[in-house]
Amino acid sequence: MVYTLGGSAAGNYSAPADFVATGAQISSNIITLEPLLNPTPNPANTGLVLSFSVITGGPTQYKITFETAALAAGIQNVSYTAISITGTDGSITFTVPKGTKAGKYKGTLQMRNEFGVESTTYAFVLTVNIPAEYIAIKYNRVLVLNNSTKVFMTYQWYKDGVAIEGATKQFYRDPKGLVGTYTVQATTIDGEILYSDPKVLNIPLTQKVTAYPSLIRANQTCTVEIADEAMELDLTGAELSVYSSQGIRVYYSNKVETINTIQLPTIDGMYSGRITTADGQSFLFKVIVAN
């Protein structure tokens, strides 16, 4: 600051010494952010990222405050913590404790600058997915969502990202075996829609055709039995054919049962059989005729 004296009597006075302040900063006291996007749902015990974009102000710290339900579930508030911002954008990573109950939890983000001036609070929703281990496997062919807490009311199962038509119960049985990536959408009694983490499985069904006796004499019958682990193989429209070693069909039936009795030619040789279902599944067997 520079002082000067004026007027006819200026010579009778001495001006104060000039004063120059250094290191002073001018900063906007108003911190504003763009509306927050909710963190992407992730499994518990992994880092969740809350991204933000600063419109005005220079925040140096942040804090996160959760609702009572989140605190009861084990999620913890974050007191004011130093923050690093690149340009106007930044992100905050925090951990959801392992074992946190699946659900949607409300929280707020608040910033403050180096002078202690705080922003308003900005709301976001943290979604904790249903852990994949909540999906149990029964009999190597049935998926069941654990609902011991009775919180889920409706269901929709997905396979490889596609909703399975009609799969709207607590359990799902895949007629072709548990091979693929399975998830389930469950609606809670409060109307919240939650998704499970994916469960990747490779458990094909044991479906085979057995012919016995495999060595028969002329005019002796042979039994062809379908061993269907799931007991769900649709035999409607199925066909049973037997071919000689020359590729000639010697037996045919379009009435296929779980147990079938057939009679082959009396000519010695190796005969190859095939059962083909209407949906394209095929099962092979062999029979030897020896007199």
Secondary structure, DSSP 8 states (H G I E B T S, - for coil): ------STTGGGS---------S-----S--EE--------B-TTSEEEEEEEEEES---EEEEEE-HHHHHTT---EEEEE---BTTEEEEEEE--TT--SEEEEEEEEEE-TT--B---EEEEEEE-B-GGGEEEETTTEEEE--TT--EEEEEEEETTEE-TT--SSEEE-TT-EEEEEEEEEEETTS-EEEB--EEEEE---EEEEEESSEE-TT-EEEEEEEETTS----TT-EEEEE-TTS-EEEEES---SEEEEE--SS-EEEEEEEE-TTS-EEEEEEEE--
